[in-house]
């Protein structure tokens, strides 16, 4: 029973550190660090998320304007896209 399997240590550098000292040694040795590509992937991921939010926001604004003008205002929902409609709205806002 001299060979205790629970106490065997492997020389696998990717194993998780069990103590702070081992973690510090692994950090200093550079074991487990990622390469610089993760920064690029992170920026790309954030850019895609921002783009998706902006597109969804634009869709919500357009749909809201169409519902407001067409359903609530008893007009043609596609009348929102006419410049005359917006000129009339801005004239009302400016008191003309």
C-alpha positions as CSV (number, residue, x, y, z in Angstrom):
1,X,0.0,0.0,0.0
2,X,2.9,2.3,-0.5
3,X,1.4,3.6,-3.8
4,X,-1.4,5.8,-2.7
5,X,-3.4,6.9,-5.8
6,X,-5.0,9.9,-4.1
7,X,-1.7,11.4,-3.3
8,X,-0.1,11.0,-6.8
9,X,0.9,14.3,-8.4
10,X,1.0,14.5,-12.1
11,X,3.2,16.9,-14.0
12,X,0.3,18.3,-16.0
13,X,0.8,22.1,-16.2
14,X,-2.9,22.8,-17.0
15,X,-4.2,21.3,-13.8
16,X,-6.0,23.6,-11.4
17,X,-3.9,25.0,-8.5
18,X,-4.9,23.8,-5.1
19,X,-3.1,26.4,-3.1
20,X,-2.3,30.1,-3.5
21,X,1.3,29.3,-3.7
22,X,0.7,26.9,-6.7
23,X,-1.6,29.4,-8.3
24,X,1.1,32.1,-8.0
25,X,3.8,29.8,-9.4
26,X,1.5,28.9,-12.3
27,X,0.8,32.6,-13.0
28,X,4.4,33.5,-13.0
29,X,5.2,30.5,-15.3
30,X,2.5,31.6,-17.7
31,X,0.6,28.3,-17.4
32,X,-3.0,28.5,-18.4
33,X,-2.8,32.0,-19.8
34,X,-4.7,32.7,-23.0
35,X,-3.1,34.2,-26.1
36,X,-3.9,37.7,-27.3
37,X,-6.7,36.5,-29.6
38,X,-9.3,36.5,-26.8
39,X,-9.2,40.3,-26.7
40,X,-10.1,40.4,-30.4
41,X,-12.9,38.0,-29.9
42,X,-14.2,40.0,-26.9
43,X,-14.2,43.2,-28.9
44,X,-15.9,41.5,-31.8
45,X,-18.5,40.0,-29.5
46,X,-19.2,43.4,-27.9
47,X,-19.5,45.0,-31.3
48,X,-22.0,42.4,-32.5
49,X,-24.0,42.8,-29.3
50,X,-24.2,46.6,-29.8
51,X,-25.1,46.2,-33.4
52,X,-28.0,43.8,-32.5
53,X,-29.3,46.2,-29.8
54,X,-29.2,49.2,-32.3
55,X,-31.0,47.2,-35.0
56,X,-33.7,45.9,-32.5
57,X,-34.1,49.5,-31.2
58,X,-34.6,50.8,-34.7
59,X,-37.2,48.1,-35.4
60,X,-39.0,48.9,-32.2
61,X,-39.1,52.6,-33.0
62,X,-40.4,52.0,-36.5
63,X,-43.0,49.5,-35.3
64,X,-44.1,51.8,-32.6
65,X,-44.5,54.7,-35.0
66,X,-46.5,52.6,-37.4
67,X,-48.8,51.3,-34.6
68,X,-49.2,54.8,-33.1
69,X,-50.0,56.4,-36.5
70,X,-52.0,53.5,-38.0
71,X,-53.9,52.0,-35.1
72,X,-54.2,54.8,-32.5
73,X,-54.3,57.6,-35.0
74,X,-56.7,55.9,-37.5
75,X,-54.3,56.6,-40.4
76,X,-52.4,54.4,-42.9
77,X,-49.6,52.7,-40.9
78,X,-47.2,53.2,-43.9
79,X,-48.1,57.0,-43.8
80,X,-45.4,57.2,-41.2
81,X,-42.7,57.0,-43.9
82,X,-44.1,60.1,-45.8
83,X,-42.1,63.3,-45.3
84,X,-45.4,65.3,-45.2
85,X,-46.4,63.5,-42.1
86,X,-43.2,64.4,-40.3
87,X,-43.4,68.0,-41.5
88,X,-46.9,68.2,-40.0
89,X,-45.7,66.7,-36.7
90,X,-42.8,69.2,-36.4
91,X,-45.2,72.0,-37.3
92,X,-47.4,71.0,-34.4
93,X,-44.5,70.7,-32.1
94,X,-43.2,74.2,-33.0
95,X,-46.7,75.8,-32.7
96,X,-47.1,76.7,-36.3
